[in-house]
Amino acid sequence: LRQVFVIQTILVALTLPFPFLIELALPTVTAAIILLPFALFVYGRVLVIVSAISSRSMTDELQNDTLNVLRSTPFDVRDIVTSKAAAAVWRQLEDLGLLMVGVSLLSTPLLISYYGSLWSMDQYPIITRFAIICGLGVSIVRMLLEPFMMAMVGVLMGTALRTRSAAVTTTLVVGGFYFLCINLARLIHMSWPLRFVVDFVMPISLPLLIIGLVIWLTRYLIERT
């Protein structure tokens, strides 16, 4: 995966001295657009499965009263809840790996088309190339952070609600609201510095903040109980 990203980065950088390379990549936009709904479906399926597994795992621990057994081990509560989320993501790691490879191969033409429509690649050659490379990197990192974030939310909801159906449903509603907000924000017309924050900073920083907050809340609920 790293090699694919490095190759794509080099190819994008080469479009500065050799602009004709962009024209060679544009025909692949059609193929990327055709495959995009399938990739989104698979990614959404992974997020749903991860959310369901993590929330059910936590509710089972509470309903069977086995969480206290785990707490008697030398592991901290934070380690226990994060391991629940990590285990849920690990079960879908094969699908996520395939998706990340597919994204790294197919995203570049779409990113060229997207940022080329926002800013002229002739007037802003460095900004557009930098945005394309950052967009590719952020897309790959998001596919690692977001499933873990959803799994952690599932653990929190399982701890708070203690019933499978309620925990899974609430996790999916919270996740759907998050993805709706973070993607709708990209539709707003804005200057390029703010665009960089919305496109590249928020998709990385928000999941990290949410994960940290969720770990703290879950730990608080468990220790209070």
C-alpha positions, 0 to 999 in steps of 0.5 A: 500500500505504501509503495502504491501511494509513493508511486501515485505521489511521484506521478502527480508530482511529475505532472508539474514538468509534464502536464500532458500526464494529466490528460492521460489520467483523465480517461480513467475518471469514468472507470473510477466513477463506475466503481465508486458506488461499489467501493462506498457500499463495501466501505459502508458495509464494513462500518456497519459490521464493525459497529454491530460487532463492537456494540454487541461485544460490550453488551454481552460482557455486561449482560453476562457479568464478565466485564468484572472478570476482565477488570480483575486482570492487570489490564487498564479499563482503557486497554480493555475497551480499545481492545474490543474496538480493535478486535471488531476492526481486525475481523474486517481487516481483509476487506479494509486492506482491499479497499485501501488498495482500490482507493489508492489506485482509483482516487487519483483521477477523481481527485485530479478532476475534483481539485482541478474544477476548484482551482485551475491547475495552470494558475495554481499548479503547486496548490492543486498538486499538493491538494491531490497528494494530500487528498489521496493520503487522507483518504487512506488514513480515514479508512483506518481511523473511521472504522476504529472510531465507529467501533469505539462508539459502538463500545460506548453505546453498548456500555451506556445502553446495555441492549444489543438493538438499542446500542447498534441502532444508536451507533449507526445513527451517530455514525450516519450523522457524523458522515453526513456533516463532514461530507456536507461541509465540503459542498460549501464554497470557501477559500483554499486555506479553509478548504484545506482545513475541511478536506485534510485536517478535519477528516483526521482530527475529528475521528481522533478527538471523537476516539479520545472522548469516547474512550474517556466516556466509556471508562467513566461509565464502567468505573462509575458502575 
